[in-house]
Amino acid sequence: MRTLNYAARGVDEATDVLAFPIDDQPHETGPRELGDVFICPEKATDVTEAAVHGTLHLCGCDHETDNGEMLELQARVMADVRRGSAGEAEEPPS
C-alpha cells in the first residue's frame, strides 16, 4: 500500500484505502465499471467503511474539496449497512 500511495499521490506511507477510477469520462446511465478500490486492513479501522469510502471516491466524491458532503453520505451509507446487518441477524433462518 505504501508503494501504491507513493506512486499515485507522492505520499511515502501506507494509507487505509486508495481508489483508482477506470476513467474520468462521463457515461450514459446504467451499469458500468467504476474502477478499483485497494484496502490495507492493517491501516483500516473498519474494512467495510474503507470500501464505502473508496467507492464514493470512484463515484466522484472528494472530502478534500467538498464541504463535508462525502463524509455525511458515507455516514448515512454506513448506518444503512449496519441496520441491514442487524436486521439480517434478527431474522429467523429459512
C-alpha positions in Angstrom: 0.0 0.0 0.0 2.9 2.3 0.7 4.2 1.8 -2.8 0.8 2.4 -4.4 0.3 5.5 -2.3 3.6 6.9 -3.3 3.1 6.2 -7.0 -0.4 7.7 -7.0 -0.2 10.5 -4.6 3.5 11.1 -3.8 2.9 10.2 -0.2 5.6 7.8 1.2 3.5 6.0 3.8 0.7 3.4 3.8 -2.9 4.5 3.9 -6.1 2.7 4.7 -7.8 3.0 1.2 -7.0 4.1 -2.3 -9.4 4.3 -5.2 -8.4 4.3 -8.9 -11.1 5.2 -11.4 -11.2 3.5 -14.7 -11.5 6.9 -16.5 -12.9 10.3 -15.9 -15.2 10.3 -18.9 -18.9 10.8 -18.3 -21.0 7.7 -19.2 -24.6 7.0 -20.1 -26.8 5.8 -17.3 -26.8 2.1 -16.5 -24.2 -0.4 -15.1 -20.5 0.4 -15.7 -17.2 -0.4 -14.1 -16.1 2.3 -11.8 -12.5 1.3 -11.0 -10.5 -0.4 -8.3 -10.5 0.1 -4.5 -7.4 -1.1 -2.6 -7.8 -1.5 1.2 -5.0 -2.0 3.7 -6.6 -4.0 6.6 -3.7 -3.1 8.9 -4.5 0.6 8.4 -8.3 0.5 8.1 -10.2 0.5 11.4 -13.3 -0.8 9.5 -12.7 -2.6 6.2 -16.4 -2.1 5.2 -16.3 1.6 5.8 -13.0 1.8 3.8 -14.7 0.0 0.9 -17.6 2.5 1.1 -15.2 5.4 1.3 -13.2 4.2 -1.8 -16.4 3.6 -3.7 -17.6 7.1 -3.0 -14.4 8.4 -4.4 -15.0 6.4 -7.5 -18.4 8.0 -7.8 -16.8 11.4 -7.9 -17.0 12.4 -4.3 -14.0 14.2 -2.7 -13.9 15.0 1.0 -10.8 17.1 0.5 -12.7 19.6 -1.7 -16.3 19.4 -0.6 -18.0 20.9 2.4 -18.4 17.6 4.3 -21.0 16.1 1.9 -18.9 13.0 1.2 -18.4 12.1 4.8 -22.0 12.8 5.6 -23.1 10.5 2.8 -20.5 7.9 4.0 -22.1 8.0 7.5 -25.6 7.6 6.1 -24.5 4.6 3.9 -22.7 3.0 6.9 -25.8 3.5 9.1 -27.8 1.7 6.4 -25.2 -1.1 6.2 -25.2 -1.5 10.0 -29.0 -1.5 10.1 -29.2 -4.1 7.3 -26.6 -6.3 9.1 -28.5 -6.1 12.3 -31.8 -6.8 10.6 -30.4 -9.9 8.9 -29.1 -11.3 12.2 -32.6 -10.9 13.8 -34.5 -12.7 11.0 -35.2 -16.4 11.7 -33.2 -18.8 9.5 -35.1 -20.2 6.5 
